[in-house]
Amino acid sequence: HRSTSSANASSSRTNANSRTNANSHANADSRTHTSFSAASGSASSSSLAASSPLPPSAPTASATESSPPASTRHGNSASAASTAFEPMEQDPPEQELSNASGRVTARVVAILQRNWRAFVATVREADRSQSSGRVVCVPMDCRLPLVRVFSSQCSQLMGQRVVVRFDHWDESSRHPSGHYVRLLGSVNEVDTEVAAILVEHQIATLPFSSGMLDTLPSVPSGERWQPDPAEVSRRRDLRSQRIFSIDPLGCQDIDDALSIRQYTVKGEIRYEVGVHIADVTHFVKHDSLLDLEARSRGTTVYLADRREDMLPALLSETLCSLREKEPRYAVSVMWTLDEAMRVLDTWFGRTVICSCHELHYGLAQALFDGTPFQQLSAQDRARVGDAAEARQLREEITLLVQVARRLRAQHLEKGALELASTEIRFELHEPGPAVVPDLASNGSSKQQSKGRRAASSKDSATGGTPSKVIAKQELEIMRVVAEYMIMANQAVAEQIYKHYPECSLLRRHPAPREADFRPLIECAAAKGFKIEVHSNRALARSLDQAVLLENPEFNHVLRTLATRAMSEAQYFCTGDFEPDQFYHYGLAADYYTHFTSPIRRYADVVAHRLLIQSLERILPPPLFPHRVTTELSDHINACNRNAKHAQYSSSEFFLTLYFRSRPNETAEGVIYAMKKNGFLVFVPKYGLKGAVFLRDRSGQLQIPEKAFAARLASRTSSTVRVQDFKHDTSLQQMVFQMSDASSCRLSLFDRIVVRITVGDSQYRIPPIRLELSRVCEEHSRSHRPDVLVVPTKEAIREHQSTIGSSLVRDPFGGPLTQQEALEMKKYGQSTTKQSLYSLFEEFSSHAL
């Protein structure tokens, strides 16, 4: 691990201790947050989310359920799924374990259990001429040390991705020893690289065995499955009710559907709302071969070009998929609400339903927006049927939206967070030779959710290269569906905990540390906004107020920084925690679990079984004692974490392919953090966040000659170059000294154009890099009313001219308390609101 090879030199500093922790990181519980949502979003966030978190899921109202990993697993400096970056300044030597900074430090003194696992590696180029049967391999995971591999097939391993296992590490050896397990394929082939990602993150890819499939009902080809009349008689029959699903376009594994009905009782309006979830547990019996396999996999894994299912396609796309005009078994939650959205009654139970329509988000949104039937696409008209049916659907969707808006307002008032992430998907070329376009060479150059289901079907063509990157379009109907799914998850969590307080499988989201909000607070303060983080409710209100009309990206960046600060939401056994630790910070829920996606999450399967047992009054639950639930929750958390990392790595890899084929790609970005030798930039078009360095490692400026042409056009007609720059920490600005003795400044949230390039690496996914191309023309900077950030004479005069009128009202637009009203009347200012004194304090802090 102290090899001087160039490949090893780029490894993480943690390699210095790799003898003791070479394999201990795979299940490390990292804080997570992306810009991609697993959807994701959290996400295990979320990124994994808290935010978010998870493999792609039904859309969630909170990014905390679908956030991306916090740190890149392969050392990239810019990533669409990452919100954490490598330090831009030099880290201190590893030997210096000092807590002068106030941080607690420790030393590893023993390894209790090693996490021996297979990992992907590539034979080092320097060993190409070796004929001794011994070569050194470079692991794909940069945290692992080089490993010496003994094999009689060394010549065949050159230029290949291979799976390797550690055997031992002699004290006298520089490298651990391992053995060759199997060959994945040639470097630079798409299928090989995707297979490497799956192995690295311990994702099961073997087909389901015949023994597992034999436990399912057989459905002859071309025939429809029909429910058993005896089973139907034991269920509530809802086939006559209007029930429909709303999913991504092309979705095959439809596991949820909605229904709503408005009626009156004694002149008072009532709403009957239903969430109907596929009854997977009817087909997957406890401890059957198929159940054990699903438990082992833990979750469906969604990659950019494919998915690895938790359950076989016969279940996920046929028997359990709530298809249009097909009778299906379901587990339903139905509420009776009054006009004030109070829950008057909740019903749980097994049902049989028949969905009347399979709608996709775009179609449902178009119907809600009032798009005439004839203006819908031909495919959408065929889905709906006729104009009369379109009117009926529009009425039902409108009712769903109206109720969901009021329910959402209640949740937001309690403190639920609306965080942000940028989800992207790829349009792929038809698979041909499926070769990565020269990832190893430089060429001409020195990225919680359900939405990936349709784009990553396992049966769809794989091996294609990306032709287009598309950012996910956020529609209100997505939030509507998410609101009902969250409502069902909360109701089921309360039901199973009430019956099984010691062994229920719930989901908690601990409150983040206030120190983790520091980047968010500093970023908002640069534009005059104060972010309160003492509670989720205060945070939500602060984020809602932090809006700049001239800069729509401002609030989005703040919400992504809030997502990054979130801790990870986790499954847990209720017997392991006190009730006050059950709280879900992101959703402001006292009790929460996952119930609405049993086709793709094993945690939901457990929730279904506990719910059915609670309805059948089976006490105590024979299937899930406390110890089993604890072990199961730990296992599912690990599976979710691996799935999120795999999803992130897949998106990162396909973004690399996309930019490699476009060596001169540029895009506009927003600066959201300043560092000593550069700044961090968010590129909305691709959901990228990354570092822009202004000097290379040799100290040479990396600023194009005409980078500031737009800013300097009015000053001079001649070319003016940047001679030097300095980071002004007090004002969070970068000051550039120009060759004509003038200066230019870049502030937080200024816009720049970046050139996106791909680095070199034969051993790992090449890093995506951002380089400064040019600075955009300075836009008008209108700050928040009555808040001044830079204390200039002009600003003081402007504020003095309006101070009389601004203090007779609350500058923040909210109602005044009685005490505040008295203070305002007597003194013209308040101790709790913006005042002359607080303005003086702002100037004082700047001066200091």
Secondary structure, DSSP 4 states (H G I P E B T S, - for coil): -----HHHHTS-GGGGGHHHHTTTTTT----B--SS-------------SSB-SSS-S--S-GGGBPPBSS-SS--SEESS------SSPPPPTT----TTS---------S------EEEEE-GGGTT--SSEEEEEESSTTSPPEEEE-TTHHHHTTEEEEEEEEE--TT-SS-EEEEEEEEEETTBHHHHHHHHHHHTT---PPPPHHHHTTSPP--TT------HHHHHTSEE-TTS--EEEESTT-----EEEEEEEEEETTEEEEEEEEEEE-GGGTS-TTSHHHHHHHHH-B-EE-SS-EE-SS-HIIIIIISS--BT-EEEEEEEEEEEETT--EEEEEEEEEEEEBSEEEEHHHHHHHHTT--GGGS-HHHHHHH-SHHHHHHHHHHHHHHHHHHHHHHHHHHHHT--------EEEEEPPPSS-B-S-TTS-TT-----TTHHHHT-TTS--S--EEEEEEPPP-HHHHHHHHHHHHHHHHHHHHHHHH-TTT-EEEEBPPPPGGGGHHHHHHHHTTT-----SSHHHHHHHHHH---TT-THHHHHHHHHHHHH----EEEEGGGS-GGG--BTTTTBSS----S-TTTBHHHHHHHHHHHHHHTT-SS-SS--HHHHHHHHHHHHHHHHHHHHHHHHHHHHHHHHHHHT-TT-EEEEEEEEEETTEEEEEETTTTEEEEEESB-TTS-B---TTTTHHHHTTT-SS---EEEEEEETTTTEEEEEETTS-EEEEETT-EEEEEEEE---SSSPPPEEEEEEEEPPPPP----TT--SS--HHHHHHHHHHHHHHTTS-TT-PPPPHHHHHHHHHHSS-SSS--HHHHHHHHHHHH-
